[in-house]
Every structure is written in structure tokens, then in C-alpha cells.
Amino acid sequence: MSMRKKMRETPDHDRPRERLAVRGPQALTNTELIALLLGRGTKERDVWQVAGDVERYLDHATDGPTYKDLLMIDGIGSAKACEIMACFELGRRYLGDDELAGHRIGSPADLLPLVAEWRDRKQEYFICITLNGAGEVIERRVITVGILNQSLVHPREVFSDAITDRAASVILAHNHPSGTLDPSSQDIGITRQLVEAGSILGIRVLDHIIFTKKGYVSLKELGHM
């Protein structure tokens, strides 16, 4: 590992806080961002040493950091462990959690974690999931709430945000509070209308999923699109 000056020996303009203020967080390395978060090290260990250990731990923590594991790092106490955990949780809440941003959709079943919160709702929720060219989720939005009809689920409402997202494709989904998975004629009509509109806009409608507490069906697999 290359030797670097201790934080107190680093010129002000080279310190993480000053560099972030001038150039933005994107200009900082992972170690610098962690050092900025930690603020300082201990009497025995400079902040750069502690930050380096935290970075190496995070590189292998595939499910995110845990409080217990962070406390195992020399120089990390309860307060710093809590701060790191809080940063990760805020990032998850504001920037998208693991089941949303970057989630790759390869089959209808891959969509289910993204709509699970609406399985038990007593009204119908019509949801649009936008995808990039690699089939990864960009965003998930509720378009309408209530009984579906073609005046409510209008192509304008479905595709306006997809255009803003620069989406390559979308997947549609809605719940059936009745518990039945059979698509109605209204479901099929709306799907075909949106497929046609998407074709004109250059945004493919890959599928329309109907889901309940007990399961799901794909209108594509049923041959309706």
C-alpha cells in the first residue's frame, strides 16, 4: 500500500472536505470519502489507515455493512459505526434500494419484488417500470389508483416519465384485489393501446403483469401482446 501523508500533514487544499467543496464528491476516491465521513482517526491510527480498512471491508460486504462487523475494525467505535450505517441507509432510501435501481429484469418473476408492496391493496394500482437498454430498472412509478379504464391509463400518463428517463422499454403491472389472475377485456385493450403507443414513441412495452397475493400472470406469455 502506498504511503500517504497523515491528515494533519496534508495541505488544506488537498484534504477531502476542501476538495469536495471545490470539485464535488465525484472527484474523491472511496478512501477519501470514507475519511471525510470519519473525520479523524485515533491516537494510534491516522484517519487514512482507518478509512483504508473500512474501504477494504466494504469492498467485500456484498449485503452492505453491519454494525457488528464495523466494530471489528481498529479505529471504529460505536459512534462511527452508527454514522456509516446511517449513511448507507439514507443512500438506500433516497437513491434507490437494492431491489430497485439497477435491478435486471430477465423474466416476469424478476418483477415481483418490485411490486410486492401492492399485492394486498384493496384498490387497483397501475404501475410502470422503466428500463434502460441493458434491461435494468431506472424507476418505478404508480400511474393510477382505482378501477382501470382507458381514460385513466392514457399513453400520455404512462410514457411521459419514460421519455424523461430516456427509457428503452417499460414493463406494466397492476394488482387484482379480487384475487383472480384472469385478465379482463379492459386489461387486454389497455395493453394493446399502450403497446401501439410505445411503438410510435420508440419505447417497447415488454410485458404487462397482473399480480395478486398468490401469484401472477404475464399477458405476453398468455399471447395478448
C-alpha positions as CSV (number, residue, x, y, z in Angstrom):
1,M,0.0,0.0,0.0
2,S,1.4,3.4,-1.0
3,M,2.3,5.7,1.9
4,R,0.5,9.0,2.2
5,K,0.8,11.9,4.5
6,K,-1.2,11.9,7.7
7,M,-4.3,14.0,7.5
8,R,-2.8,16.7,9.7
9,E,0.2,16.9,7.4
10,T,-1.9,17.1,4.3
11,P,-2.2,20.7,2.8
12,D,-5.7,22.2,3.3
13,H,-6.4,22.3,-0.4
14,D,-5.7,18.5,-0.7
15,R,-8.0,17.5,2.2
16,P,-11.2,15.7,1.3
17,R,-13.5,18.3,2.7
18,E,-11.9,21.1,0.7
19,R,-11.7,19.1,-2.5
20,L,-15.3,18.0,-2.2
21,A,-16.4,21.7,-1.8
22,V,-14.5,22.7,-4.9
23,R,-14.8,19.7,-7.2
24,G,-17.8,17.8,-5.9
25,P,-18.0,14.3,-4.3
26,Q,-17.3,12.6,-7.7
27,A,-13.7,13.8,-7.6
28,L,-12.9,11.9,-4.4
29,T,-11.8,8.4,-4.1
30,N,-13.6,5.9,-1.9
31,T,-10.9,6.2,0.7
32,E,-11.2,10.0,0.7
33,L,-15.0,9.8,1.0
34,I,-14.7,7.5,4.0
35,A,-12.0,9.6,5.6
36,L,-14.3,12.6,5.2
37,L,-17.1,10.8,6.9
38,L,-14.9,9.6,9.7
39,G,-13.3,13.0,10.3
40,R,-10.4,11.7,12.3
41,G,-8.6,8.6,13.4
42,T,-7.4,7.6,16.8
43,K,-4.2,8.3,18.7
44,E,-2.7,5.1,17.3
45,R,-4.0,5.2,13.8
46,D,-4.4,8.0,11.3
47,V,-7.7,8.5,9.6
48,W,-6.3,7.3,6.3
49,Q,-5.4,4.0,7.8
50,V,-8.8,3.5,9.3
51,A,-10.5,4.6,6.1
52,G,-8.4,2.2,4.1
53,D,-9.5,-0.7,6.4
54,V,-13.2,0.4,6.1
55,E,-12.9,0.5,2.3
56,R,-11.5,-3.0,2.1
57,Y,-14.2,-4.2,4.4
58,L,-16.9,-2.5,2.3
59,D,-15.4,-4.0,-0.9
60,H,-16.3,-7.5,0.4
61,A,-19.5,-6.7,2.2
62,T,-21.9,-7.6,-0.6
63,D,-25.0,-7.1,1.5
64,G,-23.8,-3.8,3.0
65,P,-22.1,-3.1,6.3
66,T,-23.2,-4.5,9.6
67,Y,-22.8,-2.7,12.9
68,K,-21.1,-5.8,14.4
69,D,-18.5,-6.0,11.6
70,L,-17.7,-2.3,11.6
71,L,-16.9,-2.5,15.3
72,M,-14.2,-5.2,14.4
73,I,-12.2,-2.5,12.5
74,D,-9.4,-1.0,14.6
75,G,-10.4,2.7,15.0
76,I,-14.1,2.3,14.5
77,G,-16.2,2.7,17.6
78,S,-20.0,2.7,18.2
79,A,-20.5,6.3,17.1
80,K,-18.6,5.9,13.8
81,A,-20.2,2.5,13.1
82,C,-23.6,4.2,13.5
83,E,-22.7,7.0,11.2
84,I,-21.6,4.7,8.5
85,M,-24.7,2.6,8.8
86,A,-26.9,5.7,8.7
87,C,-25.2,6.9,5.5
88,F,-25.9,3.6,3.8
89,E,-29.5,3.6,4.9
90,L,-30.0,7.2,3.7
91,G,-28.5,6.3,0.4
92,R,-30.8,3.3,0.1
93,R,-33.9,5.4,0.9
94,Y,-33.1,8.4,-1.3
95,L,-31.2,6.8,-4.2
96,G,-33.0,3.5,-4.6
97,D,-32.6,0.3,-2.7
98,D,-31.0,-2.9,-4.0
99,E,-34.3,-4.3,-5.3
100,L,-34.9,-1.2,-7.5
101,A,-32.1,0.7,-9.0
102,G,-30.1,-1.4,-11.4
103,H,-32.2,-4.5,-10.8
104,R,-32.2,-6.5,-14.0
105,I,-35.4,-7.9,-15.4
106,G,-35.0,-11.1,-17.2
107,S,-38.3,-12.8,-16.6
108,P,-41.8,-11.8,-15.2
109,A,-40.8,-13.4,-11.9
110,D,-38.0,-10.8,-11.5
111,L,-40.6,-8.1,-11.4
112,L,-42.4,-9.4,-8.3
113,P,-40.1,-7.9,-5.6
114,L,-40.7,-4.5,-7.2
115,V,-44.4,-4.7,-6.9
116,A,-44.7,-6.7,-3.6
117,E,-46.0,-3.7,-1.6
118,W,-49.1,-3.5,-3.7
119,R,-50.2,-7.2,-3.5
120,D,-52.6,-6.7,-0.6
121,R,-54.1,-3.3,-1.7
122,K,-57.9,-3.0,-1.9
123,Q,-57.7,-0.8,-5.0
124,E,-56.1,-1.5,-8.3
125,Y,-52.6,0.2,-8.7
126,F,-51.3,0.5,-12.2
127,I,-47.5,0.7,-12.2
128,C,-45.0,1.5,-14.9
129,I,-41.4,0.3,-14.5
130,T,-38.9,2.0,-16.9
131,L,-35.8,0.1,-18.1
132,N,-32.5,1.1,-19.8
133,G,-31.1,-0.6,-22.8
134,A,-29.5,-3.3,-20.6
135,G,-32.9,-4.3,-19.1
136,E,-32.0,-2.7,-15.8
137,V,-34.6,-0.8,-13.8
138,I,-34.4,3.0,-13.9
139,E,-37.6,3.9,-12.0
140,R,-40.9,2.5,-10.7
141,R,-44.0,4.7,-10.6
142,V,-47.7,4.4,-9.8
143,I,-49.6,5.8,-12.7
144,T,-53.2,5.4,-11.5
145,V,-55.1,4.2,-8.5
146,G,-58.6,2.8,-8.9
147,I,-60.5,0.7,-11.5
148,L,-58.6,0.6,-14.7
149,N,-60.0,2.1,-17.8
150,Q,-58.6,3.6,-21.0
151,S,-59.4,7.2,-20.0
152,L,-57.3,6.9,-16.8
153,V,-54.5,4.8,-18.1
154,H,-53.7,7.1,-21.1
155,P,-50.4,6.7,-23.0
156,R,-49.6,10.3,-22.1
157,E,-49.6,9.4,-18.4
158,V,-47.6,6.2,-18.9
159,F,-44.9,7.4,-21.3
160,S,-44.3,11.0,-20.2
161,D,-41.9,9.9,-17.4
162,A,-40.5,7.1,-19.5
163,I,-39.4,9.7,-22.0
164,T,-37.8,11.8,-19.3
165,D,-36.0,8.7,-18.1
166,R,-34.7,8.1,-21.6
167,A,-36.1,4.6,-21.2
168,A,-35.5,2.0,-23.8
169,S,-38.5,0.0,-22.7
170,V,-41.2,-0.4,-20.0
171,I,-43.0,-3.1,-18.1
172,L,-46.5,-2.5,-17.0
173,A,-48.1,-4.2,-13.9
174,H,-51.2,-3.9,-11.9
175,N,-52.8,-5.8,-9.0
176,H,-56.2,-7.5,-8.9
177,P,-57.7,-7.0,-5.4
178,S,-60.3,-9.7,-6.3
179,G,-57.6,-12.3,-6.2
180,T,-58.3,-13.5,-9.7
181,L,-55.4,-13.6,-12.2
182,D,-57.6,-13.7,-15.3
183,P,-57.0,-10.6,-17.5
184,S,-60.2,-8.7,-18.3
185,S,-61.1,-7.4,-21.7
186,Q,-60.3,-4.0,-20.3
187,D,-56.8,-5.2,-19.3
188,I,-56.1,-6.6,-22.8
189,G,-57.5,-3.5,-24.5
190,I,-55.3,-1.1,-22.4
191,T,-52.3,-3.3,-23.0
192,R,-52.7,-3.3,-26.8
193,Q,-53.2,0.5,-26.8
194,L,-50.0,1.1,-24.8
195,V,-48.0,-1.3,-27.0
196,E,-49.1,0.6,-30.1
197,A,-48.3,4.0,-28.5
198,G,-44.9,2.7,-27.3
199,S,-44.1,1.5,-30.7
200,I,-44.7,5.0,-32.1
201,L,-42.5,6.6,-29.4
202,G,-39.7,4.0,-29.8
203,I,-40.2,2.7,-26.2
204,R,-41.1,-1.0,-26.2
205,V,-43.7,-2.4,-23.8
206,L,-42.1,-5.7,-22.9
207,D,-44.9,-7.1,-20.8
208,H,-47.9,-6.4,-18.7
209,I,-48.0,-8.4,-15.4
210,I,-51.2,-8.9,-13.4
211,F,-50.4,-9.9,-9.8
212,T,-52.2,-10.9,-6.6
213,K,-51.2,-12.2,-3.1
214,K,-51.0,-15.7,-4.6
215,G,-49.2,-15.2,-7.9
216,Y,-49.0,-13.5,-11.2
217,V,-49.7,-13.9,-14.9
218,S,-47.9,-12.4,-17.9
219,L,-50.0,-11.0,-20.7
220,K,-47.1,-11.6,-23.1
221,E,-46.9,-15.3,-22.1
222,L,-50.7,-15.6,-22.5
223,G,-50.3,-14.3,-26.0
224,H,-52.1,-11.0,-25.6
225,M,-49.2,-8.9,-26.8
